Amino acid sequence: MTYGPTAGHLELDGSGLSPLSVAAVARRGGAESRVTVGAAATERMRASVDLKDTLLAEEIPVYGVTTGFGDSCVRQVAPDKAHELQRNLVLYHLNGVGPVATPAVARATMIIRANALAKGVSAVRPQVVSTLLECLRRDILPLIPERGSVGASGDLVPLCYLAAALIGEGRVLHRGTVRPATDALREEGIEPLRLAPKEGIALINGTSFAAAYAVLAAWDARELAFVAELATAMTVEALGGNASAFHPFVHGSKPHPGQVRSAEVVRTLLAGSRLATSFEDILVRRRRLEGRSCVRLGERVQDRYSVRCAPQIIGIVRDTLAWAEDWLTIEINSASDNPLFDADGGGLHLGGNFYAGHVGQAMDSLKTAVAGLANLLDRQLALVVDEKFNEGLPPDLVAARTPDHPEAGLHHGFKGMQIAASAVTAEALKQTGPVSVFSRSTEAHNQDIVSMGTISAREARTINGLVRDVAAIHLLALAQAIDLRGAGQASPAVRAVHRLIREHSAFVSRDRRLDEDIVAVAGLIETGALRRAAGLGDEEFAGPVGADAARLTDLTALT
């Protein structure tokens, strides 16, 4: 893929698409980002169509073109029924259930499917891809039920809703309004497709829906890794913790890249703090005591695991993302339908690239790593609100809980928030079970082993949302703790984050409802506003996650 001179222009070529660009355009909105197909890709597509037409003219049986589908591949279809066959394929798979996928998922699916077809081995006319991308640009989005795919043969059921929109069947979301597809296409001047032989199966026989969820989940998980580092830095300040746990010497001694990077981010966030302690602070105190014990009575010389081991835990997310994004980059630049046409060699090949196993395995791993962040944040929160562990802060972080306060016992501050965080954490942890092991035999045992990759990717999305909510609760408690410690003594980065949180949530001096505050801070997490307030820009989203990553600086600020 090339990145054109016009901001937001993506040119698909079937091989250079990155997860970063998919997520950025999907979250931004296709109408604001022009997505086209390159000339070379267009020629490859035409060549594969020519090969298909040649084979049909020679009356060579072609699966899914002159035969039935799946177990019906032994049944021949008359050539004059080839168009009807493709339409019927779409119609009989329109049986999805569950909530409708978000517009971002629909856009991501459209981009990934267009790029797969642009590879030029699916015997699809360029007109099919250009119509798909024109719908994206005109904000005509398929309404895709989330449930119904087993991840092989690809995402048949979900992708049928995309194909249905292109042929004018059913309803779509058009500029925010649900309406008949035919009306939306007519209003935008788009001619509904009449599917040529092979085009129906090429549109629906692929992993694009699973990959769409996976790409967006990976994007969100990267943000959550930073948020966990921010919460860790604030926890160190709230508890007067020992920053030596994040020293380069420690992590250079066990140099997992994600762990090293995580510790570096925490150190950056703590720079200039007068609340955190360090090994150097202990040495200074020892010298002042002229050789007497450098440890004060009751003082902890090291912090509990949920603070001290944070880079090791968060690093797992970062390192999982590194290889998961490599897998996703390959997946979204692959032809995942069947059969495939080799125009250069003149061959027709039957295979199983529609199997979404790599997506499923990647998401099963990622969701487990991300759920670990919820556990980390929940345990940190438990320390911060509990007077037995919070180094002199009031119980449940409300000043009215101090024993000598006239209203002691009347207000309970963050007690309920900690309960809610634990409940949400338990829900996140419960969903970490691997879905990729739950293969089922379907379609008269033709699809006798399937990936369940789409379900795993959806669960990764769900766990991200749960972890985001736990993080929002924890950050609200940490803002309260920083106030009680003295916000002026916090590091500059933490002070900036604290100010942003206070713009959306006031200090809790008396019991009040906090659900709306949670929603507000969750929004700051989703948009990356907290990361930018801390002085960390979008470099975390411009790393080696695809061929065009370095050229997407104008897209990376989008969520």
Secondary structure by P-SEA (a helix, b strand, c coil): ccccccccbbbbccccccaaaaaaaaaaccccbbbbbcaaaaaaaaaaaaaaaaaaaaccccccccccccccccccccccaaaaaaaaaaaaacccccccccaaaaaaaaaaaaaaaacccccccaaaaaaaaaaaaaccccccccccccccccaaaaaaaaaaaaacccccccccccccaaaaaaaaccccccccccccccccccaaaaaaaaaaaaaaaaaaaaaaaaaaaaaaaaaccccccccaaaaaaccaaaaaaaaaaaaaaaccccccccaaaaaaaaaaacccccccccccccccccccaaaaaaaaaaaaaaaaaaaaaaaaaccccccccccccccccccccccaaaaaaaaaaaaaaaaaaaaaaaaaaaaaaccccccccccccccccccccccccccccaaaaaaaaaaaaaaaaaaccccccccccccccccccccaaaaaaaaaaaaaaaaaaaaaaaaaaaaaaaaaaccccccaaaaaaaaaaaacccccccccccaaaaaaaaaaaaaaaaaaaaccccccccccccccccccccccccc
